[in-house]
Amino acid sequence: MLNDVFQNLDPIIVSIGPFVLRWYGLAYALGFLCFALVAYRLAKRWKIGFDFDALLVVFICVIAGVIIGARAGFILFYGAGYYFEHPEAILAFWEGGMSFHGGLAGALAGGLVAAKLTGIPYLTLADLGVIGAPLGLLFGRVANFINGELWGAPTEASWGVVFGGLAGAVPRHPTQLYEALLEGIVLFTVLLLLSRKAPPRPRGTFIGVFLVLYGAFRFIIEFVREPDLQLGYLAGTWFTMGQLLSVPMMVAGALVLIYAVRKKLPQQGLPDTPTG
């Protein structure tokens, strides 16, 4: 049983003096690396102009957007007013507190800046970026599991995990691993298979699929995931902040997919480069 094996995992990989390497930080680094590698390889496969300089611009813009957006999203959506009373804690990243939905909004905003700087159409950049993004989600959710955070509701299932601490001594759904499977492995597999079509599918296809599927997966998993302690349920005994934020994601994704199907705009790379 998982609770006999994993309940005491150390969130710190190595600590040497003031230097501390945590699994969560490593997950972010691996996620950004996968994002860059997948985007670069796919651009070559799609035969669209996308050189190393453009990749570097996109990489920097997206990293800045994710970090700023994820922190801002947590403060606004999950902070419950704490950070307005303690502004000195806003930059205390080592204490935790990052929101996926905020990070996604920040990444999309960073993509707008990158599109302006490189001249690559925004939806092409978004499509290239989201195909590798589930790998970052996979690493991040595994790190959440190692940290013993974002646990699920109590369960009698044989795979229940005892996290201890604020989660108590009862077996709970390892919702971090459910999310790693659905938001990470399944979503990446779907997007990768869609990306293999030649010529590539129209602009907006991949970001649309990503938004719809992630929103649906997250909405479903929230039914067995404990709400954040400082917020609780927003309505009744089931509606959570994660579900509330996932609904507009699914709606936006559906609208982008409709746009992609109707417009059928080809994927396009750097200006003045031929499209294969």
C-alpha positions as CSV (number, residue, x, y, z in Angstrom):
1,M,0.0,0.0,0.0
2,L,1.2,3.5,-0.9
3,N,0.7,4.8,2.7
4,D,3.3,2.3,4.0
5,V,5.9,3.5,1.6
6,F,5.6,7.2,0.7
7,Q,4.2,9.1,3.7
8,N,7.7,10.1,4.9
9,L,9.3,11.4,1.7
10,D,11.7,14.3,2.2
11,P,10.8,17.4,0.1
12,I,14.5,18.3,0.1
13,I,16.9,16.6,-2.3
14,V,20.1,18.0,-0.9
15,S,21.1,20.7,1.6
16,I,24.6,22.1,1.7
17,G,25.0,25.1,4.0
18,P,22.6,27.8,2.8
19,F,22.0,25.9,-0.5
20,V,18.8,23.8,-0.5
21,L,17.6,21.9,-3.5
22,R,13.9,20.9,-3.3
23,W,11.9,18.5,-5.4
24,Y,9.4,21.3,-6.2
25,G,12.2,23.6,-7.5
26,L,13.6,20.7,-9.6
27,A,10.1,20.0,-11.0
28,Y,9.9,23.6,-12.2
29,A,13.3,23.5,-13.8
30,L,12.5,20.2,-15.6
31,G,9.2,21.5,-16.7
32,F,10.7,24.6,-18.3
33,L,13.4,22.4,-20.0
34,C,10.8,20.1,-21.5
35,F,8.7,23.0,-22.7
36,A,11.7,24.4,-24.6
37,L,12.8,21.0,-26.0
38,V,9.4,20.0,-27.2
39,A,8.6,23.3,-28.7
40,Y,11.9,23.4,-30.6
41,R,11.6,19.9,-31.9
42,L,8.0,20.3,-33.0
43,A,8.8,23.5,-34.9
44,K,11.4,21.6,-36.8
45,R,8.9,18.8,-37.5
46,W,6.3,21.2,-38.7
47,K,8.9,22.9,-40.8
48,I,8.2,26.4,-39.6
49,G,10.8,29.1,-38.9
50,F,11.9,28.9,-35.3
51,D,15.6,29.4,-34.5
52,F,17.5,29.4,-31.2
53,D,17.2,33.1,-30.7
54,A,13.4,33.0,-31.0
55,L,13.3,30.0,-28.6
56,L,15.4,32.0,-26.1
57,V,13.0,35.0,-26.2
58,V,10.0,32.7,-25.8
59,F,11.7,30.8,-23.0
60,I,12.5,34.0,-21.0
61,C,9.1,35.5,-21.5
62,V,7.2,32.3,-20.5
63,I,9.4,31.7,-17.4
64,A,8.8,35.2,-16.2
65,G,5.1,34.9,-16.9
66,V,4.7,31.6,-15.2
67,I,6.5,32.6,-12.0
68,I,4.8,36.0,-11.6
69,G,1.4,34.7,-12.7
70,A,1.5,31.6,-10.4
71,R,2.4,33.7,-7.4
72,A,-0.1,36.4,-8.2
73,G,-2.8,33.9,-8.8
74,F,-2.2,32.2,-5.5
75,I,-2.3,35.5,-3.6
76,L,-5.5,36.6,-5.3
77,F,-7.4,33.3,-5.5
78,Y,-6.1,31.3,-2.5
79,G,-4.6,33.9,-0.2
80,A,-7.9,34.7,1.6
81,G,-6.6,38.2,2.3
82,Y,-3.5,37.0,4.2
83,Y,-1.0,38.7,1.8
84,F,-2.8,42.0,1.9
85,E,-2.3,42.0,5.7
86,H,1.3,40.7,5.3
87,P,2.8,42.2,2.1
88,E,6.3,41.2,3.2
89,A,5.3,37.6,2.6
90,I,4.5,38.1,-1.1
91,L,8.0,37.4,-2.2
92,A,8.5,34.5,0.2
93,F,8.4,31.8,-2.5
94,W,10.2,29.3,-0.3
95,E,7.1,29.2,1.9
96,G,5.1,27.8,-1.0
97,G,2.0,29.1,-2.7
98,M,1.8,28.9,-6.5
99,S,-1.4,28.7,-8.5
100,F,-1.6,26.7,-11.8
101,H,-4.4,28.9,-13.2
102,G,-2.4,32.0,-12.4
103,G,0.7,30.5,-13.9
104,L,-1.2,29.6,-17.1
105,A,-2.5,33.2,-17.3
106,G,1.1,34.5,-16.8
107,A,2.4,32.1,-19.5
108,L,-0.2,33.2,-22.0
109,A,0.6,36.9,-21.2
110,G,4.3,36.1,-21.6
111,G,3.5,34.5,-25.0
112,L,1.9,37.7,-26.1
113,V,5.1,39.6,-25.4
114,A,7.2,36.9,-27.2
115,A,4.9,37.0,-30.2
116,K,5.4,40.7,-30.5
117,L,9.2,40.4,-30.2
118,T,9.6,37.5,-32.6
119,G,6.8,38.2,-35.1
120,I,5.6,34.6,-34.7
121,P,1.8,34.3,-34.6
122,Y,0.6,34.1,-31.0
123,L,-1.5,31.0,-31.5
124,T,1.4,29.2,-33.1
125,L,3.5,30.0,-30.0
126,A,0.7,28.9,-27.8
127,D,0.3,25.6,-29.7
128,L,4.0,24.9,-29.5
129,G,4.2,25.7,-25.8
130,V,1.2,23.7,-24.5
131,I,2.3,20.4,-26.1
132,G,5.2,20.1,-23.7
133,A,3.4,21.8,-20.8
134,P,1.8,18.6,-19.4
135,L,5.3,17.2,-18.7
136,G,5.9,20.1,-16.4
137,L,2.5,19.4,-14.8
138,L,3.6,15.8,-14.3
139,F,6.7,16.8,-12.5
140,G,4.9,19.4,-10.5
141,R,2.2,17.0,-9.2
142,V,4.7,14.4,-8.3
143,A,6.6,17.1,-6.3
144,N,3.3,18.0,-4.6
145,F,3.0,14.3,-3.6
146,I,6.5,14.3,-2.2
147,N,5.8,17.5,-0.3
148,G,2.6,15.9,1.2
149,E,0.4,18.8,0.0
150,L,-2.8,19.2,-2.0
151,W,-4.1,15.8,-0.7
152,G,-7.4,14.3,-1.3
153,A,-10.5,13.4,0.7
154,P,-10.4,10.4,3.1
155,T,-10.8,7.0,1.4
156,E,-11.0,3.3,2.2
157,A,-9.4,2.4,-1.1
158,S,-6.3,0.2,-0.9
159,W,-4.2,2.9,-2.5
160,G,-5.0,5.5,0.1
161,V,-2.1,7.4,1.5
162,V,-1.5,8.7,5.0
163,F,0.2,12.1,4.7
164,G,0.2,13.0,8.4
165,G,0.5,16.6,9.6
166,L,-2.6,18.7,8.9
167,A,-4.0,15.8,6.8
168,G,-4.2,13.6,9.9
169,A,-3.6,9.9,10.2
170,V,-6.3,8.7,7.9
171,P,-5.7,7.3,4.4
172,R,-6.6,9.9,1.7
173,H,-6.9,9.9,-2.1
174,P,-3.5,10.7,-3.6
175,T,-5.0,13.3,-5.8
176,Q,-1.6,14.6,-6.7
177,L,-0.9,11.4,-8.5
178,Y,-4.4,11.4,-10.2
179,E,-3.5,14.8,-11.6
180,A,0.0,13.7,-12.6
181,L,-1.7,10.9,-14.6
182,L,-4.5,12.8,-16.2
183,E,-3.0,16.4,-16.5
184,G,0.4,15.0,-17.2
185,I,0.7,11.7,-19.0
186,V,-2.8,11.5,-20.6
187,L,-2.9,15.1,-21.8
188,F,0.7,15.0,-23.1
189,T,-0.1,11.8,-25.0
190,V,-3.2,13.3,-26.6
191,L,-1.4,16.5,-27.7
192,L,1.6,14.6,-29.0
193,L,-0.5,12.3,-31.1
194,L,-2.4,15.3,-32.5
195,S,0.9,17.0,-33.3
196,R,2.1,14.2,-35.6
197,K,-0.3,15.0,-38.4
198,A,1.4,16.6,-41.5
199,P,0.8,19.3,-42.4
200,P,0.2,20.4,-38.8
201,R,-3.3,21.1,-37.6
202,P,-4.6,24.7,-37.7
203,R,-3.4,27.4,-35.4
204,G,-5.2,27.3,-32.0
205,T,-5.9,23.5,-32.1
206,F,-3.5,22.5,-29.4
207,I,-4.1,25.4,-27.0
208,G,-7.8,24.8,-27.4
209,V,-7.5,21.0,-26.6
210,F,-5.2,21.8,-23.7
211,L,-7.6,24.2,-22.1
212,V,-10.6,21.9,-22.5
213,L,-9.0,18.7,-21.3
214,Y,-7.1,20.3,-18.4
215,G,-10.2,22.1,-17.2
216,A,-12.2,18.9,-17.4
217,F,-9.6,16.7,-15.7
218,R,-9.1,19.3,-12.9
219,F,-12.9,19.8,-12.4
220,I,-13.4,16.0,-12.0
221,I,-10.5,15.5,-9.7
222,E,-11.6,18.3,-7.4
223,F,-14.5,16.1,-6.3
224,V,-12.1,13.9,-4.4
225,R,-9.5,16.6,-3.5
226,E,-9.7,18.5,-0.2
227,P,-10.3,22.2,-0.7
228,D,-7.6,24.6,0.5
229,L,-7.9,24.9,4.2
230,Q,-8.1,28.7,4.2
231,L,-11.0,28.7,1.6
232,G,-13.0,25.6,2.1
233,Y,-15.9,24.9,-0.3
234,L,-17.3,27.9,-2.2
235,A,-20.8,26.4,-2.4
236,G,-22.4,23.5,-0.6
237,T,-20.0,20.6,0.0
238,W,-18.4,20.2,-3.3
239,F,-17.7,23.3,-5.4
240,T,-14.1,24.5,-5.0
241,M,-11.9,27.3,-6.2
242,G,-10.2,24.9,-8.6
243,Q,-13.5,24.0,-10.2
244,L,-14.5,27.7,-10.4
245,L,-11.3,28.6,-12.3
246,S,-11.5,25.5,-14.5
247,V,-15.0,26.4,-16.0
248,P,-13.8,29.5,-17.9
249,M,-10.8,27.5,-19.1
250,M,-13.1,24.9,-20.7
251,V,-15.3,27.6,-22.3
252,A,-12.2,29.5,-23.6
253,G,-10.7,26.3,-25.0
254,A,-14.0,25.4,-26.8
255,L,-14.1,28.9,-28.4
256,V,-10.5,28.7,-29.5
257,L,-11.2,25.3,-31.1
258,I,-14.2,26.6,-32.9
259,Y,-12.0,29.5,-34.2
260,A,-9.3,27.1,-35.3
261,V,-11.7,24.8,-37.2
262,R,-13.4,27.7,-38.9
263,K,-10.4,29.8,-39.8
264,K,-8.0,26.9,-40.6
265,L,-5.0,29.2,-40.4
266,P,-1.7,27.4,-41.0
267,Q,1.0,27.3,-38.4
268,Q,3.6,30.0,-39.2
269,G,7.0,30.6,-37.8
270,L,9.3,33.5,-38.0
271,P,8.5,36.2,-40.6
272,D,10.0,35.8,-44.1
273,T,10.6,32.1,-43.6
274,P,9.0,29.4,-45.8
275,T,6.4,27.1,-44.3
276,G,6.9,23.4,-45.1
